Amino acid sequence: MLTRTIAPYRQVFDTVRVVIRPDEPSIADLVRRTGAQVVEAAEAGEGQSRSLAAGVVASRRADALVVGLGDMPHVQETTLRVLCSAVTEHPGRIVRPRHGGRSGNPVAFPASLFEALTKIRADKGAREIVATSDDVVHIDVDDPGVLVDIDVPTE
């Protein structure tokens, strides 16, 4: 699943970083074989937000950061390209794909939010930042994969 998830990101982005727990050498090897970089999150056991923070810190020199989830292997390469274009068209704003009126993932964050992303605690990810921001651009995509998180039961 992870290699399938990483593949379209590798087609679109020069640098792809995958955040993992430090005690998972077999996953680290798998990630490296895809050409992606491994970022170990020492505090991953404290929740998704700590993994996000590790990824943000590793990407601190970027102008924007696209945050994808490892358990969403159906996101299409074309969606990632549309997301990148939207980031360029809407600098400084959060960009989120939407399919069938429902917001999905991955989400792009501008560098101005990196510090806030590193301060999130618990297992919330960046949902709170997205939910409370007035600077979110929704991009309609023809990709149901932006809604398919395989560890979440279908409603």
Secondary structure, DSSP 4 states (H G I P E B T S, - for coil): -HHHHHHHHHHH-S--EEEE-TT-HHHHHHHHHTTPEEEE-TTGGG-HHHHHHHHHHHTTTSSEEEE--TT-TT--HHHHHHHHHHHHHSTTSEEEEEETTEE-S-EEEEGGGHHHHHT--SS-TTHHHHHH-S-EEEEE-S-GGGG--TTS---
